Amino acid sequence: MKHKSAALLLLSACAFPSLASQPSDMPAASTCTGAYPSYFQDPAFNDTGMWDNQVIINQAYPGWKGPIFRLSDAYTGAKADQAAPWRAFNPFDKSLSESDRHAQARGYLWAVMHYIQEGNIGSGDIDTDWDLCNNQVRSWYHIPYQTYDPLSGREFIHGLTREAPVTMTIAGQGDLKTTMWAVGFYNPAAGSSIGTVWTGAPAPELPQQNFQFNEGSVIGKLLFTTATPNNYPFLTNVPVWQANISASEFCSCTGTDGQACSFQQETEQCPRSVANVYLLQFDIAVRDSRSPVGWAYGTFVADGQFKASEKNPWDRISPLGLMWGNDTPPLGSGAAAYPQNPVTGLKDSAIFQDVAGRLNAQTNAGHLGCDSRLNGPADNAQSSCLSCHQTASVPDSDNNTPAIMYQFASYQKKGSGQCMTSPSDFDLAIDQVYFKSFMCSSSFSGPKDIVPAPDYAQGQKQWISTDFSLQLSISLTQWQEWQQDQDKLKNNIKIRRFDGTLPSR
C-alpha cells in the first residue's frame, strides 16, 4: 500500500447551518442498519467482491464469545440534539487572562467529554461500552468504509482502525515501537451532516463543493496503544480492550519487483490475532461558531496512576489541551521557534503543562506538537491537531488528497519540511501553509510545490474540503479504491494494490 501522503479569521467565510428549530433526538430504534460493511472482511458483504483473493484474517472465529462490532450508520435519521453543555464555557474570549482561559478550556473539555459519554458507557462491562447501536440518550454514528484497506481496516471486535506507528522513548527501556488503534463517533448534528454524503445508498454523494458539518457537531475518538503498563506506568488502571490486530510494532508488507504489496500479500504477511490494547488518548472536536476557525480540538491522555481513585474508568484520563488556531508564525519566522516562549506565548490554545510534565517524567508520552502546539502522544510532534485536520479533502480522480504533513508528501523536496529547527526559505514557506489557521470548510491551498492542485473529474481547481474530517476523507478514498478495483475486475485484472492516499499520522 502506498502511503503518499497570515491566519484566516473571518467568520463570514464559513456559514453555520442552524439546527435550533428541529426536534430533540429521541432514539427509539437501532442506528445500525447493515447498509455498509461493519469491519474489514465483514462476511455480510462476501458477494460484493470486496474480500476476494485474500486470506481471511478478520472474522470472529468459531467459539468467539466476545463483542462483534456493528457500524452505526442510520445517518439520515439523525435529529438535532438540544444539549450543548460546552456552551457554558468560552475559552475563545480574547479578553481572558491566561489563567481564566485555561479554566474555561478545562471546563469546556470535560463538558464535551461527559456529553460524549452519556449513554455510551456504564453498561457494567468495559467490553460492551461504546456500543452505539442502541444509545437511549442520543444517537451516535460511525464513519463507514474504513474497511477496504487490509492493513488499516476496521477489526471485528470494537471497530478499531490501525493508525500510524509510534516510537516512544522510555527511561530504562530505550525506544519502544508501538501501534495505535482507534475508533471515532459522531453526535446527531454531525451524523445528519454525514448523511448528505453517505445517504444509505451503496454509493456516496461525493461533495462537489466544500463540505461543512452542522453547528454543534461533536466528534469523539478513542485511541488505544499496543504498549502496556510495563512500558508506560500511566496506563495502569485505564480501560483495556481486546482487539483483532496485526503486529504490535506496526507490521509492514514487502512487495515483489519493487511494487506495492497486493491485498493478498498484505493479509499473508500481516496476519491478525486477538490482543490487549490500552486506552492512551481521547480526542474531541466541536463545531463551534465562537472559535476563530469554527472548530475546537481537544486531547485527553491516559493518566491512570494519578487518577487511580476515579470510579469511572473512562475518566482516568487528563486533558492535555484545547486548540482553536495554529498560532501562525510571522513571515520570516519558523513554527519551531514561534512563539519564543510557548508556555505563555501560545494564544490559540490552552495547554496543560502539568499533565504533559507528569507523562514526560518517565517517557516522552506527554509530548506536544510543533513548539508545544496541541498534539497528543499518538500524534506527530512536528505537527498539530489543526495542522493535520485542515488538510482533509475529498479525494480526486487519482484518489489523492493533500499530505497531512509536508514530510509525508510523495513530492517532498528532500531535507525540507514543516517545523524545522533550522529552516530554509522553503521550509518557512511550508510553515506558512501548514501552520496557517484555515477557516472551517475552506480549501487547503498553497504554492503548487507545497500543495499540488487536485485532478477532479468535474474540473475543480482547488481541493474540496471535508471540513477538517480526515475520517470522511478516508472513507471516500477507500470507497473509490474499491470502485476502481471493481472496474479492473471487469477487465480480468485481479491483483489489488492500494494506490490511493491515506493520511499517515
N, C-alpha and C positions, 0 to 999 in steps of 0.2 A: 504494500500500500504506500502511495506517495503522500507524505505529509508536507505539501507545499505551504506551505502555509501563507497670535493675539487672541484671547478667549472670546468665544461667541456666546453672548449672554442675553440676546434679545428674545424675551418670552413670546413676542408676537410671531416669531418664526415657527412656533410649534403650537398648533391648536390642540386643545384638550376636550375630547368628546365628553359630554356630561351624562351621567347615569342617574342623576338625583331623582328623576321623575318615575323611574321604574320601580317595581315592587321588590321587596326583600326576597332573598334566595331562601326557599324552604325545601331542602332536599326531601324527596319522597321516594325516589326510585334510584336504583344503582346507576352511577355515572359511567360504568364500564360496559360498553356495548359490544365489544369484539369487532368493531369496524376495521381496526388496524392491528397489526401484529403486536402482541404484548412484549415479546422479547425476541432476541436473535434465535432463529430456528424454532419459533413457535409452531408446533405441529398443526395448529388450526389453519396454517397457511401453506401446507405442503403442496397444494395443487396450483400455487401461483408461480412456481418455478423459482421461488426465492432462495431455496436451500439446495437446489440440485447440485450434484457433483461435489459434495462436501462431506467430511467426516462429521457425524453428529456428536457435538461436544457440549450442547447447552439445552438439554431437556431433562425433566425430572426422571430419575432412574427408578426401576421397579422397587417398591418398598419405601420410596421417599415419603416422609410424613410431615415435612416442614411446609412453610407457606409457598405458594406459587403466585408469582406476580401477575396482576391484571392491570392493564392500561386504562386509566380513567380518561375517556375520550368523547363524552357527550357534550361537546363544546357549544353546539347551537342551542342547547337547553339552559345554558348558564344565565342566571339572572343577577341583577345588581345586589350587592351586599351593602347595607347601610352602615355597618360597623366600620369605624376608622379610628381606632384609639390613638394611633400615632399623631393624629391632627392636634392632640392636646399639647404637642411639643413642636417647637420651631427653631431648630439649630441653625437654620439658614439666615436668621436675622443678623445683618451685618453690624448692628449696634451692640451686640452682646460682647461682654468681656470673654476672655479665653476660658475662664473657669465656668462661666454661665453657658458658653457654647458646648463645653464638654458635658455639663449636667443635662442640657437639653438633648444632646445626642444620645447620652446613655438612656434617658427616659424613652426616646424615640425608638431606639433599638429593641429594648425589652418589650415595649408596647407591640411592635411588629411581631417579635418572636412569640409572644403569648397568643396573639391573634392567629398566627400560623398553627400553633399547637392545638387550638381548640377543636375538639372532635377528632383529631388525628393521633393523639396519644392517650394513654390511660386505659388501654384495652386490658391491662392486667398482665400483659406479656410483651416485653420489648420486641419480640419477633413479629408480633401481629400489629404493632403500632405502625402508623403511616400507611394504612390500607385505605386508599382514598375512595373506594367504590361506594361506601355507604356512610359517609360522614353525615351525622344528623344535625350538625351546627350550620355548616355551609358547604357547598360543593367545592372540590378542588380537582385539578386536572393535571395530567402529564402531557408532555410533547410527544407526538407519535414519530415513527420512522427513525428512531435511533437504533435501528435493528438490522441494517443491511451490511455493515462492516464487521467481518468476523473478529477482528482484533479488539474493537471497542464496543461492539453491540451489546445491548442490554442482557444481563444474566437473568436466569429464570426465577430466582428466589425473591429478590426485592427490586428488580428492575434497575440495578446499578449499571452504569456505563463506565468504561475504562477511560481515565483521564491520563495526563502525562506522567512520566517518571519523575520522581522527586528524590534527590540525593541529600540526605541530612548528615551534618557533622555532629557527632555525639561525643561528649567528653569521656575519655577512656575506651571508646569503641571505634573511633575513626569515622570513616564515611559509611553510610548505610543507604543502599539503593532500595527504594520503595515504589509502590504504585498506588494511585488514588482511584477510587471507585465512587461514583456519585449518582444521585437521583434528585431531580428538581420537580416542583409542583407549583401550580398557578391558581390564584383565587378566582371567584366568579367574574370579576371585571376583566382579568387577564384571559380567562377561558373564553369569554364572549369575543374578545379580540382574535384569539387563535381560531375561533370558529368561522371567521371570514376567510381564512386560508384553508384550514382543514375542516371541511363542511360535513363530513361523514361520508362523502362520496369517495370512491377509490383514489381519484386524482385530486391534488390540491388546486386551489385557485391561486396561481402564482402572482404575487403582487407586481403590478406594472408601474407603480409609483411608491414612494417611501411609505412603508407600513408604520402604523402607530398603535400603541396599546392605549386602552381607556385610562382616563384619570382614575386613580385608586387601585390600579393593578398592583398586585403583590406577588412576588416570586420568592420561594424558599428553596434552598438546595443543601442537602446533606452530603458531606464528603467524608468518606471513610478511607483509612490507610491500612496497608498491609504490615506496617510496623506494629510492635507490641509494647506493653508497659515495661518490658525488659529493656527496650530501646529508648522509649520516651516515658519517663515516670509519670508525666501528667496525664497519660492515657489510663492510668489506674482509675477505676470506678466509672468510666464513661460507657455508654451503650456499645455493645458488641453484637454484630450481626454475622450470620453465616451467608456467604455469597459464592456463587459458582464462577470462579475467576481463573485467569491464567497465572503464570509465574509471578510471585510477589515482587521480584526485582524488575518487572516490566519485560515480558517476552517480546522479542523482535523476530521477524521472519527473514530468512535469506533466500532470495530468488535464484534462478539459474540464468546463465548467459547475460548477466547484468540487468535483467528485467526485475520489475517489482514482483513480489510474490503473487501467485494466484490465490483465490479463495481456498482452494483445496490445500495448497501448501500452508496457508495460514492456519487452517484448522488442524493440520497434521503436526506442524511444528510448535504450535501454541495451544496445546490441549488445556481444557479447564477442569477444575475439580473444586469441591466444596471446601472452603477455608474460612477462618475467622477474619473479620475486618473491624477496625475500631474507629469510632467517631473522632475525627480530627478537627473538622471545620464545619461551620454552618454559615452559608451566605444568604443575605436577604437583598432584595431590590424592590423599590417602591416608586411607582409613577406618581410624582408629587409636584404639582404646578408651582409650589413655593420654592422648589430647588432652582437655582440659576440655569441648570441644564435640563430640568424636567424629570430627573431621576435622582434617587438617593441609593447608594450602595453601601452595605454594611457587612462586616465579617465578625463572627464569633469563633473562638478557638477552644479546643479541649482544655480543661483546667481541673481535672479530676481529683488531684491531691488537695488543691486549695479549696475546692467546692465539695469535699467528701461528705459533708453533713447535709447537703441539699437532698431533700426527699425525692424530688422529680429527677430521674437520671438524665433526662434530656436538657435539664438546666445546669448540668455540671460542666458548663462552658462559660467563658467570659468574653465580653465584647472587646475586640481589637480596635475597631474604629468604624466611623461612618464618613463617607465622602460624597461630595456633590460638585466636583470640579477637579481639574488636574493641576492647579497652580502652575499654569503655563509659564515657562521661563521667558524673561525678556529677550528680545532679539540680541544675538551675540552671546547669550549665556546658555550653558548646558543644563539639562534637567538634573544631572547627578550632583550638581553643586548649587542648585537653586530650589528652595531658599537656602541661604548660608547657614542658618540655624533652623533645621526642620522641626525641632521640638516646639519652637514658638513662632516660626515663620510660615507654616502652612495655614492658609486661610480658607481653603475649600474643603476642609475636613476637620474631624476631631479624632485624634489618635490617642489611645490609652497606653501610654508608655510603660505604666506599671505592669500591665499584662504582658506586653512584649518582653520586658525585662525578666519577668518571672519565668517565661518559657525559654528565654535565651540563657538562663543561668547554667543549664546543663546541655542544651542543644542549640541549634540555630533555628528552631521551630517557631520562634517569635519574630522571625524576620518580616520586614515590611517590604514595600515596593521601592521604586527608584527614589532615593533621598527621603525615605520614610513615608512616601505616599502609601495609601492603603493597598495592601495585598497580603493574603494570608499564607500560611506555611505550605499550602498545596499549590501556590501560585509562583510566578516568576518574579524574582527580586529586581529585575530591570524594567518592570512594567508597573501598572496599577490596575485596579478593578475597572475604572472607566476607560483607561487607555486600551485595554483589551476589548471591552464590550462595545465601544463605539465603532469598532470596525465591522460589526455584524451586518451582513448583507445577503440579499438574495443571490444565489449562485448564477453565473452567466451561462452561456451556451456551452462553454468548455468545462462547466462545473467548477469554476474557480471562484474564489472570494478573496478579499484583501487579507494579507497576513496579519494576524493579531499582534505580532511583534515583528519589527523590521528584520530582526535576526533570523526569523523563521521563513522569510520570503525566498522563493526559489531564484529570484532575480537579484538577490542582495549583492552589494559590492563588497568584496572580501575585506575584512578588517573594519567595516563600518557597522553602525547600529545605533540603537537608542540608548540613552542613559550611559554614555561612555564617560569614563573619568578623565580622559584627555581627548576631548572631542575635536575632530577636524571640522572644517566649514560644512562638509556634507553631513556629518553627524549632528551638527547644530540644526541643519535644515530638517533632518529626520525628527529631532526632538520637537520642532515647531509643528510637525504634523501629528505625531503620536501622543504628545502631551498638550495638544490643543484641547480646549473644552468644547467639544462638539455639542450642538443642541440636539435634543431628542428628535428622533425621526428625521434626521438630515443625513445626506450622503457623506460617507467617509471619502475625503478627497485630499489631494496634494499634488506636488510635481510628479510627472509621469515616471521618473526614475525612482520615486518613493512609493507611489500608489498608481500602478499601471491602470489604464482605463479598462472597463469591462467590455465583453463582446456579447451583448444581449441580442436575442433574435429580433426583438422589436426595435432595436437601434438606439436604446437609451445610452447616453454618453457618460453618465455618472452611475456609480454603484447605487442600487436600490436598497435603502436601509431596512433592516428588520427591527429597528427601534431598540438597539443595544442587545437584542436577544440572539446570543450565539447558538442556543439550542434550536430556535426556529430555523436559523440558517443551516445548521447541521441536518435537521430533518428534511429540508428541501434538497440539500446536496445528496443525501443518501437515497431519497426517492428518485431523483433524476438519474442517479447512477444505476438504480435498478431498472428504470425505464430504458436507458441506453443499452443495458445488457439484454433486456428482452428483445430489442431490435437486432442485436448481434446474433441471438439465438435463432432468429428467423432466417439468418444467413448462414446458419450452421457454425457460428463461431462460439465455442462452448467454454473457452478459457476466460475466466473472470479475473480482472485485476481492478483494484480501486484506483481510479485515475483522478478523482476529484480532489478538492482541497477540504480538509477537515482541520478546524482550529487545533493547534497544539498549545498546551499551557506552558 
